[in-house]
Amino acid sequence: MKINISRNRGFTLVEIMIVVAIIGMLASIAVPNFVKARKTAQKNACISNLHQIDGAIQQWATDLNKAAGQTVTYSDISSYLKNSVACPAGGTTFEDSYSISTVEAVPTCQKEPATHALPQSQ
């Protein structure tokens, strides 16, 4: 007497659906956190760029004995900046990312000025 045992093993449709549902739930939890982390990283990088720009302005003003109300342009401070500086939230160049006016004025981000800003000194 010979017993035929089927060796075809696999997953049932219900098991596959449960796994897909679990993966979908995990993705729905993780994706918003990744987006939030990306925005936070962009904000921190932009604020770091603003610190670098402000430092370049102050160094330029000190080196050339400029007054606090002196107008400053990107061409004045470009040699004081290490690399090309652009806002990571969508800027491609300095001109479309940041605005500078005078030595005493704080540089600002043009892409997201409400959240990408230097803390006010007291």
QUIFEN-V389645 format. One record per pair of residues at least 12 apart in sequence whose ideal C-beta (glycine too) atoms are under 10 Angstrom apart, sorted by the first residue. I is the first residue (numbers start at 1). J is the second residue. Records with the same first field share a line. If there is no record, write none. Layout:
BEGIN
I: J / J
END
This chain:
BEGIN
38: 88 / 89
39: 89 / 112 / 115
40: 115
41: 88
42: 87 / 88 / 89 / 90 / 111 / 112 / 115 / 116
43: 87 / 88 / 89 / 109 / 112 / 115 / 116 / 117
44: 88 / 116
45: 86 / 87 / 88 / 89 / 116
46: 85 / 86 / 87 / 88 / 89 / 91 / 97 / 98 / 109 / 111 / 112 / 115 / 116 / 117 / 118
47: 109 / 115 / 116 / 117 / 118 / 119
48: 85 / 88
49: 81 / 83 / 85 / 86 / 87 / 88 / 91 / 94 / 97 / 98 / 107 / 109 / 116
50: 85 / 87 / 97 / 98 / 100 / 106 / 107 / 108 / 109 / 116 / 117 / 118 / 119
51: 107 / 118 / 119
52: 77 / 80 / 81 / 82 / 83 / 85 / 107
53: 72 / 74 / 77 / 80 / 81 / 85 / 94 / 97 / 98 / 99 / 100 / 106 / 107 / 108 / 109 / 118
54: 77 / 100 / 103 / 105 / 106 / 107 / 118
55: 77 / 80 / 81
56: 72 / 74 / 76 / 77 / 78 / 79 / 80 / 81 / 82 / 85 / 100 / 107
57: 70 / 72 / 76 / 77 / 80 / 100 / 101 / 102 / 103 / 104 / 105 / 106 / 107
58: 72 / 77 / 80 / 103 / 104
59: 77 / 79 / 80
60: 72 / 76 / 77 / 78 / 79 / 80 / 103
61: 76 / 77 / 102 / 103 / 104
62: 103
63: 80
64: 76
66: 102 / 103
67: 102 / 103 / 104
68: 102 / 103 / 104 / 105
69: 101 / 102 / 103 / 104 / 105
70: 102 / 103 / 104
71: 100 / 101 / 102 / 103 / 105
72: 100 / 101 / 102 / 103 / 104 / 105 / 107
73: 100 / 101
74: 93 / 94 / 95 / 98 / 99 / 100
76: 100 / 103
77: 94 / 100 / 107
78: 94
81: 94
84: 97
85: 97 / 98 / 107
86: 98 / 111
87: 109 / 110 / 111 / 112 / 116
88: 111 / 116
89: 109 / 111 / 112 / 115 / 116
90: 110 / 111 / 112
91: 109 / 110 / 111 / 112
95: 110
96: 110 / 111
97: 109 / 110 / 111 / 116
98: 110 / 111 / 116
99: 113
106: 118 / 119 / 120 / 121
END
